[in-house]
Amino acid sequence: MALPRTAPEFDVNAYMAWEEDQPERHEYLAGEVFAMSGGTDAHYTILGNAYAGLRVALSGTPCRAFVSGMKLRIDRADAVFYPDVFVTCDARDRQPEASLAKQHPSLIIEVLSDSTAAFDRGRKFELYQQIDSLEEYLLIEQDRKHADLFRKNSEGLWVLHPAGEGDVIRLESVGVELGLDGLYEDVEL
């Protein structure tokens, strides 16, 4: 005889419906929900600078940049995240059914913090790699002028392209160059 289920299953569709009514944002991973913490002045300034640079550079193209309030759904990983910034050029992400969550990014950017850096570099990157359309993953540090760009090569391997002070980051996935110093404009290190 089967035992009754003691807790209702919280699947991705239940999460999506529930999340729409929440005052704070939550990420979802395999049935678990995690509240998102706030960021620092530096964190939000860097992500704002990245978004602004991409928004201007992508104007008039089929690509759209999104900032941390837009969900990214990864069905293969049974996950929904709020990346700091991401870009999608895929027409499927412009359809009405994609108004609450996108699924086909070319580029994802995360601004690292002490509390999220290990997850962003490790498990989250592993989950992001399950997105077929993803070509680049940019991690920007907030306490020093440094970024790590991971680009998927023709063999499907992720190659690291580090950037430091004075460098230009070439985002081949979206045809944009961002000066690292510009990402840190108005940030006090």
Backbone as CSV, one residue per row, in Angstrom:
resi,resn,N_x,N_y,N_z,CA_x,CA_y,CA_z,C_x,C_y,C_z
1,MET,0.841,-1.175,0.000,0.000,0.000,0.000,0.885,1.236,0.000
2,ALA,0.605,2.165,-0.867,1.391,3.387,-0.982,1.065,4.327,0.169
3,LEU,2.076,5.013,0.636,1.880,6.006,1.695,1.429,7.320,1.078
4,PRO,0.565,8.054,1.777,0.145,9.352,1.244,1.317,10.330,1.238
5,ARG,1.291,11.189,0.280,2.319,12.229,0.171,2.089,13.252,1.275
6,THR,3.137,13.545,2.051,2.979,14.458,3.187,3.130,15.920,2.791
7,ALA,3.839,16.181,1.712,4.021,17.568,1.263,3.722,17.641,-0.228
8,PRO,3.024,18.652,-0.665,2.738,18.761,-2.092,4.027,18.990,-2.876
9,GLU,4.062,18.430,-4.077,5.237,18.637,-4.937,5.228,20.070,-5.463
10,PHE,6.381,20.714,-5.373,6.511,22.093,-5.848,7.329,22.037,-7.127
11,ASP,6.658,21.936,-8.261,7.376,21.851,-9.527,7.572,23.245,-10.113
12,VAL,8.228,23.302,-11.264,8.579,24.597,-11.849,7.341,25.422,-12.191
13,ASN,6.260,24.763,-12.640,5.048,25.517,-12.974,4.380,26.089,-11.723
14,ALA,4.383,25.323,-10.642,3.855,25.837,-9.375,4.706,27.000,-8.885
15,TYR,6.030,26.863,-9.024,6.929,27.959,-8.644,6.612,29.217,-9.452
16,MET,6.482,29.083,-10.766,6.239,30.254,-11.623,4.956,30.981,-11.198
17,ALA,3.916,30.236,-10.907,2.662,30.857,-10.470,2.831,31.510,-9.097
18,TRP,3.480,30.801,-8.174,3.703,31.309,-6.823,4.579,32.555,-6.835
19,GLU,5.643,32.538,-7.630,6.627,33.632,-7.651,5.999,34.953,-8.080
20,GLU,5.008,34.896,-8.946,4.368,36.122,-9.432,3.699,36.912,-8.311
21,ASP,3.341,36.252,-7.218,2.651,36.911,-6.106,3.568,37.267,-4.945
22,GLN,4.861,37.034,-5.082,5.793,37.264,-3.981,6.370,38.673,-4.014
23,PRO,6.488,39.312,-2.856,7.076,40.657,-2.818,8.596,40.639,-3.060
24,GLU,9.261,39.539,-2.710,10.694,39.402,-2.973,10.904,38.328,-4.031
25,ARG,12.091,38.358,-4.642,12.406,37.378,-5.680,12.995,36.108,-5.060
26,HIS,12.709,34.989,-5.720,13.209,33.685,-5.307,13.686,32.939,-6.547
27,GLU,14.762,32.194,-6.400,15.206,31.325,-7.480,14.736,29.908,-7.173
28,TYR,14.662,29.100,-8.207,14.111,27.752,-8.092,15.130,26.750,-8.626
29,LEU,15.322,25.652,-7.893,16.211,24.589,-8.354,15.674,23.251,-7.856
30,ALA,15.204,22.446,-8.802,14.780,21.066,-8.541,13.844,20.943,-7.338
31,GLY,12.792,21.758,-7.326,11.797,21.661,-6.271,12.053,22.506,-5.043
32,GLU,13.216,23.130,-4.972,13.535,23.994,-3.831,13.541,25.447,-4.271
33,VAL,13.144,26.313,-3.345,13.070,27.746,-3.615,14.033,28.457,-2.678
34,PHE,14.785,29.417,-3.234,15.791,30.137,-2.466,15.551,31.638,-2.580
35,ALA,15.387,32.296,-1.438,15.200,33.749,-1.426,16.490,34.416,-1.880
36,MET,16.347,35.466,-2.647,17.510,36.211,-3.117,17.800,37.348,-2.153
37,SER,19.078,37.515,-1.856,19.472,38.609,-0.970,19.762,39.856,-1.795
38,GLY,19.780,40.989,-1.129,20.093,42.242,-1.802,21.581,42.351,-2.078
39,GLY,21.942,43.298,-2.901,23.345,43.494,-3.259,23.872,44.813,-2.733
40,THR,25.149,45.020,-2.946,25.800,46.256,-2.514,25.676,47.331,-3.577
41,ASP,26.068,48.534,-3.219,26.121,49.646,-4.161,26.989,49.271,-5.365
42,ALA,28.160,48.695,-5.099,29.071,48.304,-6.186,28.419,47.277,-7.099
43,HIS,27.753,46.299,-6.515,27.094,45.242,-7.295,26.097,45.845,-8.284
44,TYR,25.205,46.685,-7.775,24.168,47.251,-8.632,24.720,48.265,-9.635
45,THR,25.777,48.969,-9.271,26.383,49.919,-10.210,27.041,49.160,-11.359
46,ILE,27.767,48.090,-11.050,28.414,47.298,-12.101,27.377,46.657,-13.021
47,LEU,26.340,46.052,-12.447,25.344,45.421,-13.312,24.601,46.472,-14.134
48,GLY,24.373,47.645,-13.563,23.746,48.729,-14.317,24.627,49.204,-15.463
49,ASN,25.921,49.325,-15.212,26.854,49.729,-16.270,26.901,48.686,-17.384
50,ALA,26.897,47.403,-17.018,26.915,46.330,-18.020,25.637,46.371,-18.853
51,TYR,24.501,46.486,-18.188,23.227,46.547,-18.901,23.168,47.763,-19.832
52,ALA,23.568,48.924,-19.324,23.511,50.151,-20.126,24.399,50.032,-21.365
53,GLY,25.603,49.497,-21.197,26.500,49.324,-22.339,25.919,48.382,-23.371
54,LEU,25.341,47.292,-22.912,24.740,46.331,-23.838,23.497,46.908,-24.500
55,ARG,22.667,47.586,-23.734,21.413,48.148,-24.267,21.699,49.098,-25.419
56,VAL,22.677,49.970,-25.235,23.029,50.926,-26.290,23.622,50.193,-27.503
57,ALA,24.541,49.276,-27.258,25.217,48.572,-28.352,24.265,47.669,-29.142
58,LEU,23.235,47.155,-28.508,22.328,46.217,-29.166,21.115,46.890,-29.801
59,SER,20.998,48.195,-29.640,19.870,48.925,-30.213,19.804,48.669,-31.718
60,GLY,18.619,48.347,-32.209,18.430,48.107,-33.629,18.778,46.693,-34.083
61,THR,19.156,45.826,-33.151,19.460,44.433,-33.491,18.325,43.552,-32.954
62,PRO,18.308,42.285,-33.326,17.284,41.391,-32.766,17.585,40.961,-31.327
63,CYS,18.713,41.388,-30.794,19.115,40.999,-29.441,18.544,41.969,-28.409
64,ARG,18.165,41.406,-27.243,17.661,42.230,-26.151,18.382,41.876,-24.871
65,ALA,18.787,42.908,-24.147,19.440,42.723,-22.850,18.382,42.831,-21.759
66,PHE,18.537,42.006,-20.732,17.639,42.025,-19.579,18.465,42.162,-18.317
67,VAL,17.895,42.855,-17.349,18.546,43.066,-16.071,17.885,42.167,-15.032
68,SER,18.417,42.117,-13.845,18.146,41.110,-12.817,16.693,40.797,-12.477
69,GLY,15.729,41.541,-12.937,14.333,41.229,-12.628,13.687,40.228,-13.563
70,MET,14.348,39.866,-14.659,13.773,38.910,-15.613,14.268,37.505,-15.301
71,LYS,13.340,36.553,-15.305,13.684,35.168,-15.014,14.295,34.477,-16.242
72,LEU,15.181,33.531,-15.971,15.775,32.666,-16.986,15.448,31.232,-16.593
73,ARG,14.693,30.564,-17.432,14.238,29.202,-17.142,15.118,28.200,-17.879
74,ILE,15.595,27.188,-17.139,16.445,26.146,-17.705,15.732,24.815,-17.470
75,ASP,14.946,24.388,-18.445,14.136,23.186,-18.266,14.984,21.947,-18.008
76,ARG,16.086,21.787,-18.740,16.949,20.611,-18.561,17.484,20.485,-17.140
77,ALA,17.684,21.613,-16.492,18.239,21.633,-15.131,17.148,21.757,-14.071
78,ASP,15.877,21.855,-14.497,14.770,22.082,-13.579,15.087,23.267,-12.677
79,ALA,15.407,24.396,-13.326,15.857,25.582,-12.595,15.310,26.855,-13.219
80,VAL,15.135,27.860,-12.358,14.795,29.207,-12.794,15.658,30.160,-11.971
81,PHE,16.431,30.999,-12.669,17.312,31.951,-12.015,16.997,33.366,-12.476
82,TYR,17.516,34.320,-11.723,17.482,35.734,-12.077,18.929,36.179,-12.301
83,PRO,19.491,35.982,-13.497,20.866,36.444,-13.721,20.938,37.965,-13.561
84,ASP,22.124,38.463,-13.227,22.274,39.918,-13.097,21.954,40.609,-14.414
85,VAL,22.508,40.099,-15.497,22.247,40.623,-16.840,22.326,39.439,-17.791
86,PHE,21.463,39.417,-18.795,21.635,38.436,-19.866,21.089,38.990,-21.160
87,VAL,21.543,38.388,-22.262,21.122,38.814,-23.593,20.578,37.601,-24.339
88,THR,19.430,37.798,-24.962,18.879,36.786,-25.857,18.657,37.407,-27.225
89,CYS,19.008,36.660,-28.252,18.809,37.091,-29.637,17.822,36.167,-30.333
90,ASP,17.230,35.262,-29.601,16.381,34.208,-30.136,14.934,34.691,-30.242
91,ALA,14.331,34.503,-31.409,12.954,34.940,-31.643,11.968,34.266,-30.696
92,ARG,12.275,33.065,-30.214,11.375,32.375,-29.280,11.224,33.153,-27.972
93,ASP,12.256,33.918,-27.604,12.189,34.710,-26.376,11.425,36.021,-26.558
94,ARG,10.951,36.286,-27.771,10.137,37.476,-28.017,8.649,37.119,-28.154
95,GLN,8.320,35.852,-27.989,6.935,35.401,-28.103,6.175,35.726,-26.816
96,PRO,4.850,35.902,-26.901,4.062,36.237,-25.705,4.243,35.241,-24.556
97,GLU,4.387,33.964,-24.862,4.541,32.970,-23.789,5.877,33.090,-23.060
98,ALA,6.794,33.891,-23.589,8.093,34.110,-22.936,8.143,35.441,-22.197
99,SER,6.991,36.033,-21.925,6.987,37.357,-21.290,7.453,37.327,-19.837
100,LEU,7.342,36.187,-19.149,7.736,36.104,-17.743,9.094,35.437,-17.530
101,ALA,9.541,34.658,-18.519,10.824,33.959,-18.385,11.382,33.666,-19.772
102,LYS,12.641,33.929,-19.945,13.336,33.642,-21.201,14.041,32.299,-21.063
103,GLN,14.407,31.678,-22.212,15.044,30.367,-22.163,16.239,30.218,-23.103
104,HIS,16.535,31.228,-23.922,17.533,31.039,-24.977,18.589,32.149,-25.002
105,PRO,19.286,32.368,-23.901,20.289,33.447,-23.891,21.551,33.072,-24.665
106,SER,22.205,34.087,-25.197,23.529,33.920,-25.814,24.617,34.244,-24.808
107,LEU,24.304,35.179,-23.925,25.261,35.716,-22.959,24.590,35.849,-21.600
108,ILE,25.300,35.433,-20.552,24.852,35.646,-19.174,25.984,36.326,-18.419
109,ILE,25.620,37.344,-17.624,26.596,38.059,-16.793,26.157,37.967,-15.339
110,GLU,27.095,37.600,-14.476,26.859,37.625,-13.035,27.935,38.500,-12.392
111,VAL,27.510,39.370,-11.484,28.430,40.168,-10.684,28.643,39.389,-9.388
112,LEU,29.887,39.062,-9.105,30.200,38.200,-7.972,30.138,38.952,-6.646
113,SER,29.636,38.257,-5.635,29.684,38.767,-4.271,30.268,37.657,-3.406
114,ASP,30.678,37.997,-2.204,31.261,36.997,-1.313,30.302,35.831,-1.084
115,SER,29.023,36.121,-0.976,28.053,35.074,-0.650,27.665,34.207,-1.841
116,THR,27.872,34.691,-3.074,27.426,33.925,-4.246,28.550,33.473,-5.168
117,ALA,29.765,33.935,-4.968,30.854,33.674,-5.922,31.085,32.186,-6.162
118,ALA,31.136,31.397,-5.113,31.399,29.965,-5.286,30.283,29.303,-6.089
119,PHE,29.033,29.629,-5.792,27.899,29.060,-6.523,27.902,29.528,-7.976
120,ASP,28.152,30.836,-8.199,28.164,31.376,-9.560,29.260,30.740,-10.406
121,ARG,30.422,30.500,-9.821,31.541,29.894,-10.553,31.390,28.376,-10.704
122,GLY,30.657,27.762,-9.798,30.568,26.311,-9.778,29.240,25.780,-10.280
123,ARG,28.360,25.466,-9.345,27.097,24.798,-9.682,26.237,25.585,-10.660
124,LYS,26.135,26.903,-10.462,25.295,27.692,-11.364,25.859,27.658,-12.782
125,PHE,27.174,27.763,-12.926,27.794,27.681,-14.248,27.527,26.309,-14.871
126,GLU,27.604,25.273,-14.067,27.313,23.919,-14.551,25.878,23.842,-15.087
127,LEU,24.936,24.438,-14.373,23.545,24.439,-14.808,23.354,25.297,-16.060
128,TYR,23.998,26.454,-16.097,23.911,27.309,-17.277,24.450,26.600,-18.526
129,GLN,25.438,25.749,-18.374,26.012,25.044,-19.521,25.014,24.102,-20.189
130,GLN,23.897,23.832,-19.542,22.864,22.991,-20.139,21.973,23.766,-21.112
131,ILE,22.220,25.065,-21.248,21.462,25.905,-22.192,22.176,25.844,-23.538
132,ASP,21.533,25.252,-24.542,22.167,25.076,-25.855,22.588,26.388,-26.504
133,SER,21.795,27.433,-26.322,22.075,28.707,-26.988,23.189,29.509,-26.327
134,LEU,23.562,29.167,-25.092,24.540,29.963,-24.348,25.926,29.826,-24.959
135,GLU,26.527,30.971,-25.283,27.863,30.994,-25.882,28.909,31.600,-24.952
136,GLU,28.473,32.529,-24.062,29.437,33.200,-23.185,28.834,33.422,-21.802
137,TYR,29.728,33.339,-20.804,29.360,33.554,-19.406,30.413,34.475,-18.818
138,LEU,29.994,35.666,-18.397,30.912,36.682,-17.887,30.692,36.865,-16.390
139,LEU,31.771,36.686,-15.629,31.752,36.881,-14.179,32.574,38.115,-13.856
140,ILE,31.948,39.096,-13.199,32.609,40.354,-12.892,32.762,40.474,-11.377
141,GLU,33.969,40.703,-10.928,34.210,40.884,-9.496,33.810,42.297,-9.101
142,GLN,33.349,42.468,-7.866,32.925,43.803,-7.449,33.911,44.505,-6.530
143,ASP,34.946,43.790,-6.081,35.895,44.431,-5.169,37.251,44.730,-5.802
144,ARG,37.411,44.394,-7.079,38.620,44.745,-7.841,38.268,44.697,-9.316
145,LYS,39.030,45.416,-10.130,38.754,45.453,-11.564,39.264,44.172,-12.216
146,HIS,38.370,43.193,-12.270,38.704,41.909,-12.886,37.420,41.211,-13.313
147,ALA,37.497,40.550,-14.472,36.372,39.758,-14.953,36.905,38.505,-15.625
148,ASP,36.126,37.440,-15.550,36.441,36.194,-16.234,35.334,35.914,-17.234
149,LEU,35.716,35.877,-18.511,34.775,35.540,-19.573,35.031,34.097,-19.978
150,PHE,33.991,33.285,-19.907,34.058,31.908,-20.390,33.315,31.866,-21.718
151,ARG,34.002,31.385,-22.759,33.409,31.309,-24.096,33.454,29.851,-24.560
152,LYS,32.311,29.386,-25.073,32.240,28.024,-25.591,32.892,27.990,-26.969
153,ASN,33.860,27.087,-27.147,34.550,26.997,-28.438,33.825,26.012,-29.366
154,SER,34.375,25.814,-30.555,33.723,24.978,-31.559,33.617,23.513,-31.130
155,GLU,34.428,23.102,-30.178,34.359,21.725,-29.676,33.426,21.600,-28.468
156,GLY,32.793,22.709,-28.082,31.877,22.687,-26.949,32.562,22.827,-25.604
157,LEU,33.847,23.179,-25.610,34.591,23.371,-24.371,34.555,24.847,-23.977
158,TRP,34.505,25.107,-22.685,34.453,26.475,-22.177,35.872,26.963,-21.914
159,VAL,36.261,28.033,-22.611,37.617,28.568,-22.527,37.579,29.896,-21.762
160,LEU,38.501,30.031,-20.816,38.580,31.232,-19.983,39.354,32.339,-20.684
161,HIS,38.796,33.554,-20.660,39.428,34.769,-21.178,39.371,35.814,-20.065
162,PRO,40.396,35.886,-19.205,40.374,36.854,-18.102,40.611,38.280,-18.610
163,ALA,40.081,39.254,-17.887,40.260,40.665,-18.233,40.599,41.445,-16.968
164,GLY,41.538,42.363,-17.107,41.933,43.207,-15.993,41.834,44.670,-16.362
165,GLU,42.290,45.500,-15.459,42.207,46.945,-15.625,42.734,47.369,-16.993
166,GLY,41.955,48.182,-17.699,42.335,48.698,-19.009,41.985,47.785,-20.175
167,ASP,41.553,46.557,-19.906,41.221,45.617,-20.976,39.842,45.888,-21.553
168,VAL,39.649,45.407,-22.772,38.352,45.440,-23.432,37.844,44.008,-23.501
169,ILE,36.609,43.807,-23.114,35.994,42.483,-23.153,35.226,42.365,-24.465
170,ARG,35.625,41.402,-25.287,34.968,41.172,-26.574,33.916,40.084,-26.417
171,LEU,32.679,40.489,-26.463,31.557,39.559,-26.321,31.125,39.130,-27.724
172,GLU,31.753,38.080,-28.217,31.517,37.622,-29.582,30.096,37.122,-29.788
173,SER,29.472,36.624,-28.746,28.117,36.084,-28.860,27.106,37.133,-29.299
174,VAL,27.363,38.384,-28.961,26.425,39.457,-29.298,27.084,40.579,-30.100
175,GLY,28.367,40.409,-30.447,29.065,41.397,-31.256,29.270,42.730,-30.562
176,VAL,29.589,42.695,-29.259,29.749,43.920,-28.479,31.080,43.886,-27.748
177,GLU,31.695,45.056,-27.629,32.901,45.200,-26.814,32.578,46.129,-25.651
178,LEU,32.980,45.704,-24.451,32.790,46.523,-23.258,34.145,46.750,-22.609
179,GLY,34.473,48.008,-22.358,35.704,48.302,-21.641,35.529,47.952,-20.172
180,LEU,36.480,47.209,-19.627,36.360,46.815,-18.223,36.280,48.034,-17.314
181,ASP,37.072,49.062,-17.618,37.039,50.268,-16.785,35.649,50.906,-16.785
182,GLY,34.952,50.842,-17.913,33.597,51.382,-17.988,32.609,50.624,-17.120
183,LEU,32.839,49.328,-16.931,31.959,48.539,-16.069,32.055,48.985,-14.612
184,TYR,33.213,49.590,-14.268,33.433,50.029,-12.885,33.233,51.539,-12.707
185,GLU,32.670,52.192,-13.715,32.423,53.635,-13.595,31.536,53.897,-12.387
186,ASP,31.922,54.867,-11.571,31.212,55.277,-10.350,31.249,54.225,-9.234
187,VAL,32.145,53.250,-9.341,32.306,52.239,-8.287,33.544,52.598,-7.487
188,GLU,33.390,52.700,-6.176,34.537,52.956,-5.309,35.063,51.617,-4.811
189,LEU,36.303,51.319,-5.198,36.906,50.044,-4.809,37.714,50.209,-3.542
